[in-house]
Amino acid sequence: MDGDISHIEVNSLHSVKVLLCYLLNKLNVPITHDELVEIIMESEIINYFYFSDAIAVLEETGAVIVSEKDGKQVYTLGEKGKMSAEFFSDNVPGIFRKRLMTAALRHMSLKRRNAIVDNTITDAPNGCYLNTVIKDSGFDLLKMSIYAPDREQAEFMKDKIFADPVEFYRRVIDFVLDNKEEEP
């Protein structure tokens, strides 16, 4: 055995409830059911059926509060849930807490990126346009269209910009500000 435990799942309803409380406590933001499921599935440590049972019990007991935000049901942690996270989280091995938080941070980072960059591809004669809008604080910092000879290249550019929109914006601005006219 090489010590790899990446295939091991939490298989105790109590531990799953504690992990969910731990996660909601650490995130400290309202989160939708779908977002929570995405995080759980990405972490690969909690079986969906255990998750479903645990979240139902947490709702029934008031450990998790369900409310509405922007027309969607969201979860927040109630007082019972906060106490559970504080008192029982050490009972769940740290590797599980770490994997869950890593998945959550990845998810939240992706959510932030989706909020700041909007990439769409539209057809053009003999190719496509990648239309990029980078936003910050409610206004558009950058709007541009880039021609690509085919959809595959447009998708490649879209993925590269989406991977780090802040760096893309910085490089465009650096180029514009540092661009010097050719000297004769």
N, C-alpha and C positions, 0 to 999 in steps of 0.2 A: 504494500500500500504506500502510495507516494504522498499522502497527507492532503490530497485534493478533495475538498468537500463541496465543490461547486455544484454537485448534483443533488445535494441534500436539501430537503424542504422541511419547513417547520410543520410538524404534524400533531400539534396540540392546540385545541381551540383556545385555551387560556393564553398560550404563547402568541397566537395570532392576534387576539384581542389586545394584548399588551403591546405588540409591535405596531398595530394600527394606532393606538393611543400615543405611542412614542413618536410615530411619524407625524401625526396631526399636531402634536405638541411642538415638535421641532420646526415644522413648516410654518405654523402659526398664521396661516391664511386659509380662507374658505376654499374648498376644493370639491369639484364635482365628482359624482360617482364614476363617470367614465375616466376621469383623470386618475382617480385612485386605482381603478382597475388596471390602467396602463402602467402605473408605477409598480403595482404588485406583480403584474405579468413580466415586466422587464427585470425585476429583481430576481425572478425565478426561485424564490424561497417559499412562497405561499401558494398553495393550491387554490384555485378559484372557488371551490366548494367550501373550503375552510374559511376563505375570505367572506363569502356570502353569509355563512352562518354567523361568523364573528361580527360583521357589521350590523346584522339584524339584532343580535343580542345587545350590542353597544347602543343602538338606537333605542331599543325597548327600555334599557336601564337608565337612559339619559346621559350616558358617558359620552355619546356623540350626539350633537344637536343637528337636526336637518332644518335648513331654512332655504329661502329663495333669494337669489341674487342674479340680476339681469335676466330674469325669466328662467333660470336654471336652478335645480335643487343642488345645494352645496352642503358639505359637512364641515362642522367646526367641533372643537373639543369642548365638552361640558366640564364642570368641576370634578365629577367622578372620574372622567377620563384623564384629567390633568393629574389627579392623585394617583391613578393607576400608572401613568407614564413615569411619575416621579418615584413611586415606591417599588414597582415591579420590573422596570426595564432592565435592571441588572440581572434578573433571573433568566433573561434570554441571552444566549451567547452573543458576544460583541460582533462576531463575523456576520450574523444575521442583521443586526442593527446597521452595520456599516454597508452591507449590500443593499438594504432597503433605502438608506439615505443616499447612496450613490445613484440609484435608479431615480429617486425623487429629484435630486439636483440636476440630473440629465434632463428629466422631464421639464422642470421649471426653466432651465436654460433654453430649451427648445421653444417653450411657450413665449419666453421673452423675445427670442429671435423672430418668431412669427408676428409678434406685436410691432417690431421695428422694421421689418423688411417685407415688401410685397413684390414678388416676382411673378409675372405672367408671360406666357408665350403666345404670340399671335402670328397667324400666317401672313406672309409677304410674298410678292412675286419672286419666284426662284429661291425661297428660303423662309426664314422666320425672323421675327423681332422678339428679343427678350426685353420686356418693359420692367424696369426696376424702380421702385420707390423705397427710399430709406427714410424712416420717420423718427422723430424724437420730440417728446413733450407736446404732442398734439399737432405738430406741423411737419411738412415735408422738407427734409434737408437736401435730398437729391432725387431728381426724377430724370431718368434717361432711358433711351432705347438703343439696343445694340443689335445690329444685324448679324445673323448667323446663316450660313448657306443651307443648313438643314436642321431639323428638330433635335437630332442627337447632339449636335454641338450647342444648340441653345439650352438643352437640358443640362449639359455639362457645365456651361457657364452659370446657369441658374443655381446648381448645386454648390459651385465654388463660392458664389456670392453669399448664398444662404449660410454656408459653413462659418463665415466670419464677416458679417455685413459691416461691422465697425471698422475692421481693417481695410475692407474694400473702399469704404467712404474716405478713410484717412489717406489711402494711396491716391485716390482721385484728387483730393484736395491738395496733397503734397505735389502731385504732378502739375496741377494748375498753378499753384503758387511758385513753384520752382522752375517752371518752363521759361526758358530764355530764347529770345529770337536768335536765329542763326547769325553768326557773325560772318561778314564777307571774306 
